[in-house]
Amino acid sequence: MEAFQAFRLIFGLIISAFVLYFIISYVGTYSATQEDIVRGQILKAFRDISRDVWAYGVSTNFSDFGRLPFTINFDIAPVNRPILRTDIGEWELPIPTFFTFGKSVWIDRTTFDLGWWQFRVVTAQPETVFVFNPKDRAWVDFAINLVELLPDTAGKQPRIQYAYCPDIQPMDKITFISINPTTVPTTSCEMSKLKPHHKLIVISSTCSTPSVGICITPPTGGVGQARLAGSTKSYSYLGEWPFGLLGLMIGYTNSSVWGLAGDEMYQAANIWFKNEIGMAAQLMAQRATLLKNNITGLTAQGLDPNSDAYKCWERYKGLSEILNEIEKDLSGDISGWNWNEIATDLADAKAKQQEIEARC
């Protein structure tokens, strides 16, 4: 009898332990599932707010990433598809978005005006100080032009600030771009002074792969080059529309198993530009042709070559032709782009559009 009682006691303990394990496992799984649901809601909210910033240009902060532990990395998925890789899987980017993770990020919009089209990208980044080191005072204006692409967060959180080597005194955007270029130092930074949220941007007439940060060669003939620490590549960018350079600066040298964020964002910038501007050039070329034809029918026959109507006819014809060239420029593989031709054709199209707006 005593043996039977002992057996019942042991059996009961085993069953109780099993039930307890099941309950704990269920609660843990339920809790993890609930957290993933919340993560999905947070990512959706970020996507929706980013879309609003892209559409309306009203910058804002987003602090919901601090509600739960997150792992988010920017990546180029197969078939040239920029995505965010998150704890709950791949997350599509429906609009051009340069993203650097932080518990709180500032969401801003940068617009590249092509004259006949506006190419917009969203930047989302945590507290950051962009530290510039122009090796010659002739490059100070170029540094200012780059800062013009970045957010003004004076009095806001998280702060995106700007500084010069060697002192690295962070300042807001307006203060930075107002400094007299003749007073800007050209001395290099002490690497020991750089903090994790600092991004070093060296501007020089020649660049090799830097040990830290980014080295940028200002544009000549409409095209410049940049180098990124940790990469052996040379990155071409358009001087007047440096969308790829912006991607390098936002992504910087942050690395993950998916690669260097700066490299990934540079690739994404070119993919977005190719897809959007290639299609826009085709549509706007058709529009220019329709406006041209609206002047005289299908030809300029019968118009006085000295008349305003004939000159407008020629301008619309020229714009349509150069937009078709831009579509061709961007149609091939990005690795085979002729950057100088793209820069020349974009500048030509912008000038033609401005002439039409002024005279037609």
N, C-alpha and C positions, 0 to 999 in steps of 0.2 A: 504493500500500500504506500509505504513511504517512497519507494522507487517511482511509483506512478505519479505521486504529487510532485516529485522533483522533475519528472519528465514534463508535466504540465507547466511547471514554472519556467523551465528552460524553453519549452516551445512557445510560451507566451512572450518571453523576452525576445525571441527571434522574430515573432510576428510583429511585436511592437516596434522593434528596430527597423523592420522592413517598411511598416506604415510610416514611421517617422522619416525614413530616408526618402520615401515617395513624396511625402508632403513637402520636405525641404527642397527636393529636386523640382517639384511642380512650382513652388513659390519662386524659386530662383529663375526657372524658365519663364514664368509669367512676368516676373520683374524685368528680365532682359528683353522680353517681347515688348512690354510697355515702354521701355527706354528706347527701343528701336522705332516704335511708333512716334514717340516724341521727337526723335532725331529726324525722322521723315518730315514731320510738321515744321521743324526748324529750317530744314533745307528748302522746303517749299516756300516758307515765308521769305527766306533769303532770295530765292529765285524771283518771287513776285516783286519784292522791293527793288531788286536790281533792274528788273524790267521797267519799273516806274521811273527809276533814276535815268535809265537809258532813254526813255520816251520824253520825259519832261525836264530833265537836267537839274532837278532839285536834290542836292547831296544830302546824305543822312548817315547816322551811325547805326550799326546793327550789333547788338550785344547778346543775342540769344545763344550764340555758340558757347557761352560760359555756363549755360544751364546744366550741361552734361559733358562727360568726357567725350572728345571727338578726335578722330584722325581723318584729315582731309588733305589730299594731294592732287595737284593739277597734273594732267597727263594727256597725251595724244593717243587715243585708242586706235585700233586698226581702222583702215579706210579714212584716215585723216579726220578723226572726230574728236575735237577737244572736249574733255570731260573732267569732272571731279571724282576721284576715287575716295569713297567714304566707308565708314564702318558698316553701312547698310547697302553697299554695292556702288555701281557706277551711277553718277548723277549728270544728266545732260545739261549743257549750257546753251539755252535757246538764243542767247544774244552774246556778242563778243564780250568776254569778261576775264580780266586779269585778276586772279585771286591769290592772296597769301593768307594763310590761316592765322587767326588769333581769336581769343575769347570775345573781343570786341573789335570790329573792323569799321573803317570809314569807307562808305560807298560813294563814288564820284563818277562823273562822266567827262570824257575827253572827246572833243570833236575835231576831226581833220577835214578842213574845208577844201574840196577839190574845185570849187567854183560852180560846177554843174551838179554836184552831189556832195552830201556830207556823210563821212564815214565816222560812226560813233562807236566808242568802246567804253565799257565800265571798268573801273578799277576798285578793288576791295582789298584793303590792307590794314593791318594793326598799327600800333604806334611805331613810327619809323622816323629816322633822321637820314636824309640823303646828304652825304658828305662829298663835296666837290673839291677836286684838286686840279684846276687848270694850270698846265705847265707853262703857259704864256698868258699874259693879260689880254692878248688878242682873242683868247678863247672864252673870256668871261661872258660876253654876249651870248655865246653858244650855250653856256651853262644856264644863263637866264632863260633862254628859249626852251630848254628842257624843263625847267621848273614851271614855266607857263603851262605845261601839259599836266602838271600834278596838282593835287588839291590845296585849297586854302582852308585850313582848319583853325584859324585864330579864334580862341575862346571856346573851342569845341573839344570833344573827346571821342575817340583816341586822336592824338595829335600827329599830324604829318608835318615834320619840320625840315629845315634846310640849314646847311652849315658849310664853311670852307675849312680846308686844312690850313695851318697845322693845329689851330686852337680848338676847332670843333665846338663853336658856340651856337647851339641851335637857335633858330629864329623862325618867325612865321614867313609865309610866302611874300607878302607885301614888303616886309623889311628886307628880305633877301634880294628881291629884284630892284630895290631902290638904292642899293649900295653903289657908291662911285667905283667903277671898274678899276680906276687907277690906284685904288687903295687895297685891292684884293691881293692877298699873298699868293705866291706860286710855290711855296715850300711844301714838301711832302708831309703827310701825316705820320706820326709815330703809331705804329701798328698796335702798341700796347694801349693806346687811348681809344681804340675802336671798340664799341660795345656790341652785343649781339643784335641790337635793333638798328645799328648803323649800317648804311650801304655806301661803300666807297666808290666814287665815280671819278676816274682819272681822265683828263682830256689832254691829248697830246698829238703832235703832228705825226708821230709814229708810235705804233703799239705792237708789242709782243704779248703773248699770253701772260696775264698778271698772276701773281701769287695770291692776291686778295682782290676781290671786287671786279669791277669792269673798267676796261680801258677803251676810250672812244677816240677815233680819228675824225675830226670835223669833216663835213662833206666838201668835195671838190667836184664840179660838174654835176651837182645835184645828188651825188651818192657818197655816203661815208661808210666806214668800216668800224666794227667793234670787236673786242675780245673779252671773253668771260673766264674767270678763274675756274679751273677744273675741266675746261673744254679745250680741244685743239682746233675748233672751228674759227673761221673768220665770218662775222655776221654783217652782211650788207644791209643798208637801210637808206631810205629816201630822205634827203636833207630837209625838204619842205614838209614832208608828211611822215615823220619817223615813228610809225605805229609799231614796227618791229623792235625798235630801240626801247620804246616804252615797255614792251613785254619783257625785254631783258632786264630793265631796271626794277620792275615790280617783282619778277620771279627771282632775280639775283642769283646767288650761288646756293640757295636752299636746295638740299638734295634729299632724295628718298630712293626707294628701290626702283622707282619709275624713271629716275634720271634727275638732271639738274632742272630746277623749276624755270630758270631764266631761258634755258635752251628750249624747253617745252612751250613756254609762252611766246617766244619768238616764232617758232613754227606755227603755233595757233594763230598768231597775228597775220601771217602770210596766207594761211588757209582762209581765214575770215575775209581778208581783203580780196583775195582771188575770187571767192565765191560771190561776194556781194558786189564788188565793183565791176567784175566781169559781166554780171547780169545787168547792172545799172547802166554800164556803157552801151550795151546792146539796146536797152529800152530808150535811153536818152538819144541815141543815134537815130532811132526810128522817129522819135518826137521831133528832132531837128529837121529830119527829112519832111515830115508832115507840115511843119511850119514854113519850110522853104517852098514846098509845093503850093501852100496856101497863098503865096504872094502872086504867082503868075499861072497857076495850073501846074503842068508837069515840067515846063522848061522856062528859061529866062528869055525866050524868043520874043522880040518886040519891045523889050525894055530898053530904055536909054542907059547905056553903060555908066553914065555919069549920075544917074538918078539914085536917090536914097534907097528906093525899092530894090534896084539891081544890086547895090552894095550889100543890103541885108540878105538878099538871096544868096550871094556869094559867101557871106559869113555863116549862114546856116548850113550851106553845103560843106564848107570847110570844117565846121564843128562836127557834122555827121561823119565825115571821113576820118577825122582824127579819133573820134570815139570808137569807130570800128577798128582802128589800129590798136587802141588800148585793149579792146576785147581780145584781139589776137595776141597782144603782148602777154596777157594774163592766162591765156588758154592752155599753155603748155605746162609741163611739170615744173614746180617751183624751183627745183634744183637747177633748172636750165634757164631761168629768167635772165634776160638782159636788162640789168638794173638801170643802165644809162639810157637805154631806149625808153623804158617805162617812165623814168624821171622826165625825159625830154617831152614825151607825148602827153603826160599829165600836165606839165607846165604849159604846153601849147594849147591844150583843151581849156585850161583855166583862163588863159589870156583871151581866147576866142569867145568864151562865155561872157567875160567881163566886157569885151567890145560890143557884143550883142546887147547886153543890158544897158550899156551907155548910149548906143546909137540906133538901136532898133526898137 
